[in-house]
Amino acid sequence: MSDLTKLTIAQARDALRRGETTSVALTEACLSAIDAADALGAFVHKTPEIALERAAAADQRIKAGDAPDMCGIPVGIKDLFCTEGVASQAASKILEGFRPQYESTVSGQLRDAGAVMLGKLNMDEFAMGSSNETSVYGNAVNPWRAGNSDAALTPGGSSGGSAAAVAADL
């Protein structure tokens, strides 16, 4: 199956269930796309080891017939949400180096459903902004700005990293 990063969540779920692809293959495609798009500043903490481990576990759940809808689906987690053992600093210098020993409710529910965390996404500091220009990591870049006369187009709101990742099929 080609263009795995262009699948919608529903298309990816259905392809996984039909055995047309695996979560590992889908995750590897996403990780490659993320690495190739570093200039966008969408992902600020990549978690390829965690992603591949979770993808392999998801493939086993799918084979066993124990797979909720999100099982095997690669996702990015906004840096606002704590993820156990992974840098979680809400795009703020104040929280630099913070690695929580607990998981947020939203990311925990995704993990328990078998979703595959690719990494943490850029955002405005503490999600307080509308242009993604207050992030300690730097601005997320709108992938659609290429060739546009307004090179300063924002990818959108406090979730600029998420918006850039979705727009670029990451």
Phi and psi in degrees as a GROMACS rama.xvg file:
@    title "Ramachandran Plot"
@    xaxis  label "Phi"
@    yaxis  label "Psi"
@TYPE xy
-102.195  166.344  SER-2
53.3589  48.0139  ASP-3
-60.3841  -30.2804  LEU-4
-74.5345  -11.2844  THR-5
-92.3652  -4.21729  LYS-6
-70.469  142.604  LEU-7
-72.5803  169.449  THR-8
-59.4931  -44.7579  ILE-9
-64.0532  -41.5627  ALA-10
-64.8979  -41.7316  GLN-11
-64.9957  -44.4969  ALA-12
-56.8995  -47.6109  ARG-13
-65.7334  -39.8448  ASP-14
-64.7568  -38.528  ALA-15
-63.9566  -44.8727  LEU-16
-67.044  -32.7343  ARG-17
-82.6112  -5.67105  ARG-18
77.1284  18.1168  GLY-19
-77.2477  -20.0303  GLU-20
-153.728  175.916  THR-21
-120.181  162.735  THR-22
-64.7933  -35.5077  SER-23
-61.7857  -45.3061  VAL-24
-64.604  -42.7796  ALA-25
-62.2485  -44.0695  LEU-26
-65.7747  -43.5194  THR-27
-61.2034  -38.8641  GLU-28
-63.4626  -42.8207  ALA-29
-66.219  -43.9347  CYS-30
-61.658  -39.3692  LEU-31
-64.7149  -42.6894  SER-32
-64.2802  -40.0859  ALA-33
-62.947  -46.3681  ILE-34
-61.2801  -38.917  ASP-35
-71.4578  -17.8366  ALA-36
-111.344  27.6065  ALA-37
-53.8627  -33.4491  ASP-38
-61.8104  -18.7384  ALA-39
-75.3337  -21.4207  LEU-40
66.106  24.6592  GLY-41
-74.0979  -50.8232  ALA-42
-95.8183  126.91  PHE-43
-105.927  -21.8668  VAL-44
-137.776  106.97  HIS-45
-86.3985  145.603  LYS-46
-130.684  61.0351  THR-47
-62.894  -35.4409  PRO-48
-66.3023  -45.6536  GLU-49
-62.0835  -43.2535  ILE-50
-60.3096  -47.9995  ALA-51
-68.1283  -34.9144  LEU-52
-65.0762  -45.3387  GLU-53
-68.368  -34.9811  ARG-54
-64.6561  -42.8887  ALA-55
-63.5043  -41.1693  ALA-56
-64.6682  -38.9647  ALA-57
-64.2641  -40.9398  ALA-58
-59.4825  -38.4906  ASP-59
-67.1813  -41.0648  GLN-60
-63.1926  -40.8684  ARG-61
-64.0976  -45.2752  ILE-62
-61.2134  -34.7577  LYS-63
-81.0187  -5.95904  ALA-64
77.8151  18.2696  GLY-65
-114.372  56.2219  ASP-66
-124.325  108.997  ALA-67
-63.2956  168.854  PRO-68
-55.4038  -36.5484  ASP-69
-85.0906  -3.12171  MET-70
-62.6206  122.214  CYS-71
90.7132  -3.01716  GLY-72
-88.046  123.06  ILE-73
-71.8113  137.305  PRO-74
-139.546  153.859  VAL-75
-101.993  145.943  GLY-76
-112.696  126.178  ILE-77
-57.9464  137.584  LYS-78
-61.332  -7.12244  ASP-79
-70.5119  -28.588  LEU-80
-92.6295  131.994  PHE-81
-70.5394  134.154  CYS-82
-128.093  123.197  THR-83
-52.743  122.766  GLU-84
75.9084  0.546295  GLY-85
-115.604  136.786  VAL-86
-46.7977  129.632  ALA-87
-142.209  94.3155  SER-88
-124.344  13.7925  GLN-89
51.3029  32.9098  ALA-90
57.8893  30.279  ALA-91
-121.901  139.07  SER-92
-63.4584  -29.4206  LYS-93
-56.9136  -37.1105  ILE-94
-98.3741  14.8402  LEU-95
-54.7291  130.316  GLU-96
86.0279  -3.61579  GLY-97
-71.6769  122.589  PHE-98
-127.059  97.7013  ARG-99
-63.8292  150.777  PRO-100
-96.4369  18.9762  GLN-101
-144.878  166.342  TYR-102
-113.947  138.893  GLU-103
-65.8082  160.024  SER-104
-59.8293  -47.6299  THR-105
-66.1803  -45.749  VAL-106
-71.8635  -30.12  SER-107
-66.2315  -40.2128  GLY-108
-67.2321  -38.6702  GLN-109
-63.7888  -45.9783  LEU-110
-58.6474  -47.0649  ARG-111
-65.4051  -26.8061  ASP-112
-82.9668  -1.16322  ALA-113
91.9309  7.63093  GLY-114
-65.0912  153.104  ALA-115
-109.087  111.028  VAL-116
-77.3022  117.82  MET-117
-83.6307  -27.6388  LEU-118
157.964  -169.468  GLY-119
-105.222  142.364  LYS-120
-103.168  145.815  LEU-121
-63.9216  159.961  ASN-122
-168.662  168.49  MET-123
-68.365  147.201  ASP-124
-52.7016  125.695  GLU-125
53.8086  23.4359  PHE-126
60.8624  28.516  ALA-127
-112.508  81.416  MET-128
175.968  -178.367  GLY-129
-136.431  8.48475  SER-130
-135.909  -2.02734  SER-131
62.6825  32.8612  ASN-132
-104.249  4.88655  GLU-133
-113.433  19.4858  THR-134
-82.577  136.187  SER-135
-61.8894  -23.1914  VAL-136
-81.7296  -11.4593  TYR-137
101.813  173.487  GLY-138
-70.0579  143.948  ASN-139
-81.2427  144.925  ALA-140
-106.856  135.438  VAL-141
-72.6359  116.707  ASN-142
-66.9567  -14.9272  PRO-143
-88.2477  0.371539  TRP-144
-78.7578  -15.9822  ARG-145
-56.8329  128.971  ALA-146
80.3205  -3.51166  GLY-147
-87.8239  142.505  ASN-148
-67.6146  -21.2194  SER-149
-102.865  88.9664  ASP-150
-70.1742  -4.63209  ALA-151
-99.6816  17.8539  ALA-152
-59.3421  131.454  LEU-153
-83.3746  148.232  THR-154
-74.9427  -14.2991  PRO-155
122.347  116.804  GLY-156
53.0627  -165.604  GLY-157
-71.0363  -10.8856  SER-158
-105.622  43.1034  SER-159
-58.5826  -37.8434  GLY-160
-64.9337  -41.1738  GLY-161
-63.4744  -45.4121  SER-162
-62.3087  -42.8286  ALA-163
-65.4217  -41.0712  ALA-164
-63.3714  -43.5235  ALA-165
-66.96  -45.4646  VAL-166
-62.5345  -29.6104  ALA-167
-96.3982  10.3739  ALA-168
57.387  41.3279  ASP-169
